[in-house]
């Protein structure tokens, strides 16, 4: 994600008429061409940002579409938590 965010402006600047899927493919090829050492930089930054997010938002629970998983520290599924927060039961 971080690599894509960094590279997208450069790819779009040189390939202005490409659709999003093609831009993503180009960036994916660039990612796979990176050495493990260079990829490590992005993995470390992602880990740091994840830890920061956990500290800033300790009660945040990832509840994606159709996720039936319970939020951490609860027994309720994410969908039921979401429904209650918007007033639907």
C-alpha positions in Angstrom: 0.0 0.0 0.0 2.7 2.4 0.9 4.8 1.6 -2.2 1.7 2.0 -4.4 0.9 5.4 -2.8 4.4 6.5 -3.4 4.7 5.2 -7.0 1.2 6.0 -8.4 2.0 9.7 -9.1 5.2 8.8 -11.0 3.5 6.2 -13.1 0.5 8.5 -13.9 2.9 11.3 -14.9 4.6 9.1 -17.5 1.5 7.1 -18.6 -1.4 9.7 -18.4 -4.0 7.7 -20.3 -3.8 4.4 -18.5 -6.7 3.0 -16.5 -6.4 2.2 -12.8 -6.0 -1.6 -13.3 -3.0 -1.1 -15.7 -1.4 1.4 -13.4 -1.7 -1.1 -10.6 -0.1 -3.8 -12.8 2.8 -1.6 -13.6 3.4 -0.8 -9.9 3.1 -4.5 -9.1 5.8 -5.3 -11.5 8.0 -2.6 -10.0 7.3 -4.0 -6.5 8.3 -7.5 -7.6 11.5 -6.1 -9.1 12.6 -4.6 -5.9 15.3 -6.3 -3.8 14.2 -7.8 -0.5 16.2 -5.1 1.2 14.3 -2.3 -0.5 11.0 -4.0 0.2 11.9 -4.3 3.8 11.8 -0.5 4.1 8.1 -0.5 3.2 7.3 -3.5 5.5 9.0 -1.8 8.4 7.1 1.5 7.8 3.8 -0.4 7.5 4.5 -2.1 10.8 5.3 1.2 12.5 2.1 2.8 11.2 0.0 -0.2 12.3 1.4 0.1 15.8 0.7 3.8 15.8 -2.9 3.1 14.7 -3.3 0.6 17.5 -2.1 3.1 20.1 -4.2 5.9 18.7 -7.4 3.8 18.3 -7.3 1.0 20.8 -11.0 0.2 20.5 -11.0 0.1 16.7 -12.2 -3.1 15.2 -11.9 -4.0 11.5 -15.3 -4.9 10.3 -15.4 -5.5 6.6 -18.4 -6.3 4.4 -20.0 -9.5 5.4 -17.5 -10.0 8.3 -19.1 -12.3 10.8 -16.1 -12.1 13.1 -16.5 -10.7 16.6 -14.8 -7.5 17.4 -11.8 -7.9 19.7 -13.0 -8.1 23.4 -16.6 -8.7 22.4 -18.8 -11.7 21.6 -20.9 -9.8 19.1 -20.2 -10.0 15.4 -19.1 -6.8 13.6 -22.3 -6.7 11.5 -24.5 -6.5 14.7 -22.3 -3.8 16.2 -22.6 -1.8 13.0 -26.4 -2.3 12.9 -26.8 -1.0 16.4 -24.6 2.0 15.8 -26.8 3.2 13.0 -30.1 2.4 14.7 -31.0 -0.8 12.8 -31.8 -4.0 14.8 
